[in-house]
């Protein structure tokens, strides 16, 4: 499970990776101080702003960060890497390795992974809305006459953010690290400036303050846990972005800068409230001196845009992984960088997120209102990640270490469930929004996966063995024509339907015939030397099996170039090469294998999937599609 690194990165490269991790990985959790403490103290019955309540909630926030982010994600969960890659779909692929995916346990693990990924999209919608909105709410501290401009400014910034996605983040990304370093240093300085006037706030490090708050107000304490979770909402990003920056750089960034800065900022807000309870109207911005308010609003807006960018990029990466692993139809994927493979743009996802985010801002209008909807999707993904980790981290361990991992993960699961159950109380106040979005995406992903399995089963019914069919063609060949025919097929051992249709209707066979199968492995990347194999089936028949990782994008021209290196007698002259593909139309069978609404949904998704010619980069003027109807 360890990451594949041929050598340790140099000090300069590690510094660059750490800077990048600060800029991309920690944007979400780094902007949480904008609204978390205020929400904890005001969103659930307006708690009295007294030392006991302030220290109690600060203690809960501090220990939530230490347990969920520091211990769970940074120390433990990042050990469950899929050849250096993280994220819930990578974890699911790891858990399903060497397992029958149609078994009860396999289906359960698959369901956990898909549902966790689906909830991630709910987080991707709320994070930009609440982050940018909370940043611009700082102008109300300058003057309440500016309040009417908060929502319009938020929408303008969000539209601009989504509009520039198609240009990629390669250039803008270089600025992310320094800006976020300055942001975290600003958090630390503002916190220290306030703490020196009330150093007694450090008593909140004692967990007894948090425990006493929960014991004194058990029901209210349970409800407030739904707001405390706002302080750890970026934890999943640590794991999801592990493949881009590596475990070491993420840990250095967390313990070296991000964690101290967050703690100092939260404690600074607490110290401010101890001396000035009226500052509860916006304890974050009131940490700054009057002259610094306007620059701080601008810096906060920049930080929230970066935080939003990280979530949007994560949604693009998640979609790409889902397509490759077979849980999502093919979509248009544009690479926005010649150097970084992870920098991609998915137009359909981008515009869907933009519309959803703007609707959320218009519907909720304030970060306090959005906080009531925030957290449920994040907690759901956290629970799914912990459950999948049970099936990964204990594999291959000694009995003692296996028990240790089970005990530790059980503790994490208890904390996750407390946060999740508390957030369930938010359902009537907007928490249903990310849940509904997650359920819709979960339904679509499971329908697509089930439909593709059933479609594959139907297509395999009555199929002919490929090797025997090739031998019969060589023994009694039909009319041969010049050129090379490439038949794309999902099965490497049976005759493609497109070949049977071609022989039936055209009654000819090309001079050279290639059967091309593209597979997706349960690892993120496949080495070039292992990517393509070319077994020869007969005198003029070849089979090409190309294997890609779930973070790679298949390219037929790239495959063919590698085939020419392996088999010099094959020359894929563009003017002499034709591609034959099957195109299935879904119709209702006599004994339907899917509910009517699922069949309709699967058929709709099939029709709207990106064409194979675009997705696999096949020259469209060299493609012949053979249509067929399939009953489901």
N, C-alpha and C positions, 0 to 999 in steps of 0.2 A: 504493500500500500504506500510505501514511501515514494516521494517524488523522484523522478528520473533526472538527476543532474550529473552531468559528466564531471564537473569540477566545481569547486566552491567559487562563487562570484568574487571579483576583486572588490577592494574597499570602495573604489569610486563607483563601480556598478551597484554595489549594495546601497551606497548613499543615494544613487539615482532611483533605485527601486523603492527605497524607504520614502523618498520625497513623493514619488508617484503614488504610493500607497496612502500617504497622508492626503493627497489631492483627490483621489478617486474613492478609496475604500471608506474613509471616515467622514464623508460629507454629510450623510444622513444623521448619524449619531452626534456629529459635531455641531449640528444646528438645533439639537434637542433642548439645550438650555434656554432657547428663545421662549419656550412656552411650557416646559414641563412643571417647574415648581409652582408657577402661577396656577396652572390647571389643577394640580394636586390640592392647593389651598382654597380654590374658589369654585371649582366645577361641581363639587358634591356637598352642597349645604352650607357653603361659606363658613369654613372653620374659623374660630377665633384666632387672630394672629397673635398668639402668645408663645413664649419660649418653649413650652412643652410640645406644642403642636409643630412648631418650626423644626425643632431638633428631632422629633419623632419621624417626620416625613423626610427630612434630610438623611437620616439614618437608613430609612427604607430605600431611598434612591441610591445612596452610596453602596449598600450591600447588594442591591439589584445589579448594579454595574459590575461589582466584584465577582458575584456568583455567575451571572448569565454571560457577561461578555468576557471578563478576564479568565475565569475558571472554565466555563463550559466551552465557549467558542475558541478563544485564543490558545488555551492549554490542551483541551481534550478533543473537541470535535475536529479541529484541523489535522488531527492524526489520521482521520478517516479520509484520506485523499485518494483519488482515482488517478494514479500516475501524475501526481502534482496538481490535479484539477479538483476544485470543490464545487459546492452548490448542490441543491437537493436532487436534481436529476442525475448528476454524476454519482451522488451517494446511492441513489436508487439502482443505477446500473451496477454499482459495486455490490449492493446487497443481493441483486438478482443473479449475479455471476454463478455459474455452475448449478443453477436451480431451474426446475421446470416452471416456466412462467404461467402454465395453465393449472398448476397445483393450487390448493387452497392458500397455502402460505405465500406462494409466488404472486397470486392475484391480490392478496392483502397488501404485500409490500409494494406492488405496482400501484395500487389504489392510494396508499399513503404518499408515495412520491408524486403522483399526478395531482392529488388534491393540494399538497404543499406547494407545488409549482403554480397551480391555478390561483391559490391565495396570494402568491407573489405579485400577480398582476393587480390585485386589489390594492396592495401596498404601493405598487408603481403608480397608481392613480392618485392616491391620497397624499403621498409624500410631497410631490411638487406643489400641490394645492396648499397644504398646511404650512410648508416651509416658506414659500414665497409670500404667502398672505401674512404670516407672523412677522416676517422681516419688514414689510411695508407698514404694519401696524405701529412700528416705531415712530412714524411721523406724527402720530397722535400725541406723543409725548412732547414733541416740539410745539404743536399747536392743534387744538381740536378743530380748527377751521379747515384743516386738511383732511379730516376724516372721510368726506365724500369721494376723495380721490384714491382711497386705499384699494378698493375692488377694481376700478378701471386700470390703475397702474399694475396691479397683480396680473390682470388678464393680458395687458400689453406685453409684459415681460414673458409670460408663459407662451403666448403666440410666437414671440420672437425666438424663444428657446426651442420650440418644436420646429419652427421654420428653418433653423440653421442645421438641423440634424442631418439633412441630406449632404451637407458639406463635410461631415465627419468631425471628429474631435482631435485629429492629429495635431493641428496647430494650436487650438484652444487648450488642449490637454497639457501642453507645456507650461501654461500659466496656472493650472489648477494647484499644483504642489505648493509653489511659493505663496499664493493667495491663502490657501488653507493653513499653511504654517503661520502666516501673519495673523490669521483668524484665531488659531489656538493660542498663540502668544498673547493676543489681545484679551481673550477669555481669562487667561492666567493673570495678567496684569490687573484687569478690572477686579478679579476676585481677591487678589492679594491686597489691593488698595482698600477694599471694604473690610477684609478680615482683620487687618491691623487695628481697627477700631472695636472689634468684638472677637478676639481670639477664642473666647469660650465656645464659639460655634463648632470648634473641632471636637467637642464632646460627642457630636453626632456620629463620630467613627465608632463609638461604643454601640454594639447591636442592641443593647438593653433598651436604648431610647426607642428604637423602632418596635421592639417587642412590647414595651410598655404601652406605646401608642395603640397597638393592635389589641392588647388585652383590655385597655381602658375603653376603647371604642371598637369592639369586635366587628360589628356590621359595617360601620363607617370605614374602618380600616380595610375590610375586605373590598368595599367599593372603591376606595382610593387606590388599591393595587392596580386597578384598570387605568389610572393616570400615571402611577409610578412606572409602568411598563414603557411609557413614552421615552424614558431615559435610556432604554436599551434597544430601541427599534432598529438601529443600524447593525445589530450584531450579526444578522444573517449575511450582510454584505461582506463581512470579514471572510466568511467561508466561501461565498460565491466567487469572490475575486482572487482567491488564493492562487489560481493558475496564472494570473497575470503578473503577480509580484512575488510569490513565494512565501512560505511560512515565516522565514527568519525576518524579512523586511517588515512584514505585517506586525510581528511581535515587537520588533524594535520600535516601530512607530507608535504602537499602542502604549507600551510601558514607558517609553522615553519622552513622549510629548502629549499624546491625546488624552490618556487617562489622567495624568496630573492636571492638565488644563481644565478638563471637565469637572473634576472634583473641586478645584479651586474656584471655578465659576459658580457651581452650585452652592458651595459653602459661603462664597462672597454674597450671593443673593440672600442666603439665610442670615448672614451677619447684618446686612442692610435692613432686613425686616425686623431683626431683634431691636434695632435702634429706631426704626421708622416704619411702623406697621402700615402706614398710608402708602408706602411704596409698592404695595401689593397690586396696584393698578398696572404696573409693568416693571417687575423687579429687575429684569435683565437690562433694559435700556437705562433705567435709573441708576445702575451701577456706574455709568459714565458721567463725567462732568458735563455741564451744560454745553460748553464749546465743542465737545466731541460727539454730540448726538447726531448731527447731520452726517458726518463722515462714518459714524457707526452704522447708521441706516444703510448707507451705500455699501459698506463692507458686508453687512448682514445679507443684503440683497444678492451680492456676488456669491457669498458662501451658500445661500439657499439655492441659487441657480446651479452651482457645482453639485450640491447634494442631489438636486433633481436630475442633473445630467447622469450621475452615477446610477440612479434607479432606472432611468430610461434606457441607458446602455445595457443594464442588466436584463431588462425586458427583451431587448433585441437578442442578446446572447441566449437567454432562456428559450426564446422562440426557435432559434437556430438549432439548439440541442434537441428540442421537442420534435422538430422536423426530421432530424437525422435518426432519432431513436424511434420514429414511427408513431408519435402521438399527436401529430399535427399535419395538415395538408402542406404541400409544397407552397412556399411563399417567395416573393421577390426578395433577394438578399444582395445588397450592394456593398462591396468592400470600399471603404473610404480612405484606406491607407495602403501604400505599397509595401510598408515595412511591418506593420502590426496586423496579424491575422485576426485578432479579436475585435478590431474596430470595424463594425458593420452597421448598416442602416437597413431597416425593414419598413418600407413605406406604409404598409397596411397597419402595422402595430403603432407606428408613430402617429398617424392621424386619428386612430381609435383612441389612443391615450390623450391626445390634445383635446378632442371633443369632450371626453369623459371628465378630464381635469377642469376644464372651463365650466362645465355644467355643475360640478361640485362647488366651485368657488361662488357661482351665482346662487346656488341653492343654500349654502351654509353661511357665506358672507364674512364670518370671523373665524380666527384660528381656534377660539374657545369652542365654538359650535362644531368645528371639524374634529377637534380632539375627542368628541364623543363618538365619532365614527372611526377614529384611528385606533389601531392596536389589535383589533380582533383578527385581521388577516395575518399580521406579523406573528401574533401568538400561535395561531394555527400552524403556520409554517415552522415555528420553533418546536412545537410538539411533534410534528411529522419528522423533523430532522432528528430529534432525540430518539424516537421510536425506530427509525431506520438505522441509527448508530448502534443500537443494541445488536443488530444482525451483522454489523461490520467489524466493530472494534474488538469483539470477543473472539472472532475467527482466528484460529491458529495460535491462540494464547495458551500458556500453561494454566492449570486449574486455578492457581492462586491469583494470577493476573486477570483471569476471566471473571472471577468473583469480584475482584477489585473494580473492574470496569462496570460490572452490573450494579454494584452498590453505588458508585459515583453517578452513573447515568440515571439510576432510580431517583437519587436526590435531585438531579436536574429536572427530571420529569415531573416530580412533585411541584417544584417551583413553577415550571411551565404551565402546569394544570391550574395552579392558583391564579396565575395571570390570565389564562384563557377563560376560566370560569368567571372571574371578575369582569372581564371584557364582555362576556355574554350578556351582562346587565345593560350594556350599551345598545343592544339590538333595537329597542324602540326609538332611540334618539339618533339613529343614523348608522349604528353598527351593522345594520342589515345591508348597507350599500356594498361594502367590500365582500361580504359573505355571498350576496346574490351574484356579484360579478364572478367570484371564485367558483360558485356552483355552476354558473352558465359555462364558464371555460372548462370546468371539470367534465361536464356533460358532453361538451364538444370533443374534448380530447379522448374520453373513454369511448364515445361513439365512433370516432375515427379509428381508434385502435381495434375495437371489436369488428367494425366493418371491414377493415383491411384483412383481419384474420379470416373472417368468413369468406371474403372475396377470394383470398388465396386458396382456401379449402375448395371452393367451387371451381376455380380454375384448374386445380390439380386433379379433379375428378376425371377419370378417363384419359389422363395424360399418357403419352408414350415415352418409354425410356430413351434418352437422347442418344446414347452410344449405339444401341441397336438400330435406331432410326437412321443414324449416319451411315452405318454399315450397309443398310438396305439401299440407301441412295447411291452409294458408291458402286454397289453391285448392279443396280439398274437405274442409272442416272437419267433424269429428265433433260429437257433441252437446257444447255448451259449458255449463259450470256456473259459478255465481258464485264469486268468490274468486281467490286467487293461489296457484299451485303452484310450489314451488321444488324443482328437481331438482339434487341434489348429484352432481357427476361429476368424475373426475380428468382427463378429456379435454375440451378446449374446442372441438374441431372434429368430434366425432362424437355420435351420438344416445345419451343415457343409457339403460342397460338398464331402469331403473325406469320411464321413460316408455313404452318399448315394452310392458312388462308391464302398465302401467296401461291403455294403449289396448286391449291384447289382452283383458284380463279385465273392466275396468270400462266400456270403450267410451265414455269421456267425456274432455273436456279442459277445464281451468279457463279462466276469462275472461282471465287473464293468466298467462304461463308464464315463469319465470326459470330459466336454467341457471347454477348456481353452481359455480365451480372455484376451489379454494384451492391456491395454490402456495407453495413455500418457496424463497427465493433463497439464493445462496451467500454472502450478506453478513449481518451480524448484525441490522441493523435497516433497515427500509424507511420512507422518509418518507411521511407521511400522504397527501400529494398524489399520490404514485405508487402507493399501496397498492391502490386500487380503480379499475378501468375498467369502463364499462357500455356496450358496443356494442349497438345495437338491431338485432335480426335480422329483425323483421317488425312488423306492425301491433300485435300483442299479445305478441310474443316478445322477451325481453331476455336478454343474456348478461352475467354478472358474473364478472370475473376478479380475485380478490384475491390479493395477493402479500405474504407475510410474511418477515421475516428469521429466521434459524435460532435466534435468541435470543428471539423473540417468541412469544406464545401466541395462536393464532387465536381469534376470537370472532365467531360468525355475527351475533348482535344488533348488534355494533359495525359489521360490514360493512354490514348492512341500513340502519343509520342513515346511513352515508356514502352509500349508494346513493340514499336519499331526497333527499339534498342535491344529488346529481348529476342525478337524474331525478325531478323533482317529481311527475310523473304516477303514479309508483309509490308506493303507500301500503301498507305492510305492517302492516295491522290484525291483531293477534295472533289474533283470532277468525275472520279471513277468510283466513288464510295457512296452508297445509299444506306440510310438508317430505316429500319422497319420497327414500328412500335404498335402495340395493341392499345386500343382505346375502348374502355368498357362503359356501357350504359346500364345503370341499375334499374331493374324492373321487379315487380312483386312476384314472388314465387308462389307455387301452389300451396306449399307448406312454409310460410315465412319464418326465417330464422331470426328476424329482428322485429321489434314493435314498429307499427306503421310510422310513428313520428320519428323514431330513430332512423328508419330507412330513408324517410324524406330528408332528414338532416344530413345523413351520410351522402345521399345523392347530391344535395345542394353543395356540400363541401367539396365533393369530387369535381363538380362542374366548375367551381370557382377556384380550384387549386391552380397554381402557376403551371403552365404547360411544361411538359418534360423537356421540350426543346430549349426553353429559356432556362430552366433550372439546371440542366446538365450541360448548357452551353453548346448544344448541337446546332450546326448550321440548318436553319429552318427550310432552306430550299433544297435540302438533300434528304428530307424525311418523307416516308410513306406511312400513313396511319391506317391500320386495319381495324375497323369497328366491329364490336360484338356485344350482344346483350347477355347480362348475367342476372340470374334470378336470386334474390335474397329474401 
